[in-house]
Amino acid sequence: MHGLSVLIVDDNVGDRKMLRRILGASDLGLNIVEVETADAALELDDSAFDAVFLDYHLPMTEGLRALSACRATRGAFARRASDLGS
């Protein structure tokens, strides 16, 4: 399982740091990418990520709205997304 890529989508820097610390301590050798908005996440190549942690209380485009749009157009991203309520 080494070398998996994880995307964290959260506007709160403290939450992103906490997730990075928890995931980094896993000894899985994860490649972690962070973005602050759903729009920034949607600009990325969703096939590059094995898992997505998505805060659904995001500014501009809320995470749940982005997830719904992804399910309609980009199935890979939607299957990997895990909603994070904050």
C-alpha positions in Angstrom: 0.0 0.0 0.0 2.9 2.4 -0.1 2.8 5.3 -2.5 -0.9 6.0 -2.4 -2.0 9.5 -3.2 -4.5 11.3 -1.0 -6.2 14.6 -1.6 -7.4 16.8 1.3 -9.9 19.5 0.5 -10.5 21.8 3.4 -10.4 25.6 3.8 -9.3 25.3 7.5 -5.5 25.1 7.7 -5.8 23.6 11.2 -7.9 20.7 9.9 -5.6 20.1 7.0 -2.6 20.0 9.3 -4.4 17.6 11.7 -5.3 15.2 8.8 -1.7 15.5 7.4 -0.3 14.6 10.8 -2.7 11.6 11.3 -2.2 10.3 7.7 1.6 10.9 7.8 1.9 8.9 11.0 0.4 5.9 9.3 3.7 4.5 7.9 2.0 4.0 4.5 4.3 6.4 2.7 1.3 8.5 1.5 1.6 11.3 -1.0 -0.7 14.0 0.4 -1.9 16.9 -1.6 -3.9 19.7 0.0 -6.2 22.3 -1.5 -8.5 24.9 0.1 -11.5 24.9 -2.1 -13.7 22.5 -4.0 -13.0 24.5 -7.2 -9.3 23.9 -6.8 -9.9 20.2 -6.3 -12.1 20.0 -9.4 -9.2 21.4 -11.4 -6.9 18.5 -10.5 -6.7 15.2 -12.3 -9.0 13.1 -10.1 -7.5 9.8 -11.4 -4.3 10.8 -9.7 -5.8 10.2 -6.2 -6.5 7.0 -4.4 -8.5 8.7 -1.7 -10.1 12.1 -1.2 -11.0 13.8 2.2 -13.6 16.5 1.4 -14.9 19.0 3.9 -18.5 19.8 3.0 -18.5 23.2 4.6 -16.4 25.0 2.0 -16.6 28.6 0.8 -17.9 29.3 -2.8 -18.7 25.8 -3.9 -19.6 23.6 -0.9 -18.1 20.2 -0.7 -21.5 18.4 -1.0 -22.4 20.4 -4.2 -19.0 19.6 -5.6 -19.4 15.9 -4.8 -22.8 15.8 -6.5 -21.3 17.4 -9.6 -18.5 14.9 -9.6 -20.9 12.0 -9.3 -22.6 13.2 -12.4 -19.5 13.9 -14.5 -16.4 12.4 -12.8 -17.2 9.0 -11.2 -13.6 8.3 -10.1 -13.4 11.4 -7.8 -16.8 10.7 -6.3 -16.0 7.0 -5.5 -12.9 8.1 -3.6 -14.4 11.1 -1.7 -15.0 10.8 2.0 -17.2 13.6 3.4 -15.7 15.4 6.4 -18.3 17.4 8.4 -16.8 20.2 10.4 
